[in-house]
Amino acid sequence: MVTLADRVVVPQHVLVRFMDRESVLLNLETERYFGLDETGTRMWQVATSAPSIEAALQQLMDEYDAEPEVLQSNLTELLGRLMENGLLSLNPADVGTPSTV
């Protein structure tokens, strides 16, 4: 299940190729691929570079004129489908960050 507190991680067995404003993701282990349109590609780029899905959602809300609930639903649905196909994994956002204690 995708939660906003998670961080998106691209597994090493996933190959990403960008073509114009679209992209293709390939799981080298299963040979399954997934094509993303311009919006899906942008969601992928932001989600894979943000410290959390919540931070990615905030950035996407700044970029797109969409209702926050709709954008969140679209983002979490996309990430969930990619996760089901082994094209990304999720970690807690605080994994790998220095402790503040």
C-alpha positions in Angstrom: 0.0 0.0 0.0 1.3 3.5 -0.9 1.4 6.0 1.9 2.5 9.7 1.6 5.2 9.1 4.2 7.0 6.6 2.0 9.9 7.3 -0.3 10.0 5.9 -3.8 13.1 3.8 -4.7 13.9 2.5 -8.2 15.2 -1.1 -8.0 18.5 -1.8 -9.8 16.7 -4.3 -12.2 14.6 -1.4 -13.7 15.7 0.3 -16.8 14.2 3.7 -17.7 14.3 5.3 -21.1 12.9 8.8 -21.8 11.6 9.6 -25.3 10.6 13.2 -25.8 8.2 13.8 -22.8 7.2 10.1 -22.4 9.1 7.2 -20.9 9.3 3.4 -20.9 10.1 1.4 -17.7 11.4 -2.1 -18.1 11.7 -4.7 -15.4 14.8 -6.7 -16.5 13.9 -9.6 -14.3 10.4 -10.2 -15.6 10.7 -8.5 -19.0 7.5 -6.5 -18.2 7.4 -3.0 -19.4 5.2 0.0 -18.7 4.8 3.1 -20.9 4.1 6.4 -19.3 2.6 9.5 -21.0 3.9 13.0 -20.3 2.0 13.4 -17.0 3.0 9.9 -15.8 6.6 10.5 -16.7 6.6 13.8 -14.8 5.0 12.0 -11.8 7.7 9.4 -12.0 10.5 12.0 -12.2 9.2 13.9 -9.2 8.4 10.9 -7.1 11.8 9.2 -7.6 13.7 12.4 -6.7 11.6 13.6 -3.8 12.4 12.7 -0.2 8.8 11.4 0.3 5.7 10.9 -1.7 4.1 13.7 0.2 6.9 16.1 -0.9 6.4 14.8 -4.5 2.7 15.5 -4.2 3.3 19.1 -3.0 5.6 19.7 -6.0 3.1 18.3 -8.4 0.4 20.5 -6.9 2.6 23.5 -7.7 3.0 22.3 -11.3 -0.5 21.1 -12.2 -3.9 22.8 -12.0 -5.8 19.9 -10.5 -7.8 19.3 -7.3 -5.4 18.0 -4.6 -7.5 14.9 -4.0 -7.5 14.0 -7.7 -3.8 14.5 -8.0 -3.1 12.4 -4.9 -5.4 9.6 -6.2 -3.7 9.6 -9.6 -0.2 9.6 -8.1 -0.8 6.9 -5.6 -2.6 4.8 -8.2 0.3 5.1 -10.6 2.9 4.3 -7.9 0.8 1.3 -6.7 0.6 -0.1 -10.3 4.3 0.3 -10.8 5.0 -1.3 -7.5 2.8 -4.3 -8.4 4.8 -4.8 -11.6 8.2 -4.6 -9.7 9.1 -1.3 -11.3 9.6 0.6 -8.0 9.7 -0.1 -4.3 8.8 1.9 -1.3 10.8 2.6 1.8 9.9 4.7 4.9 11.0 8.3 4.2 13.2 8.3 7.3 15.3 5.3 6.3 18.8 6.4 5.5 18.4 9.8 7.0 20.5 11.0 10.0 18.9 10.7 13.4 17.9 13.9 15.1 18.3 12.5 18.6 
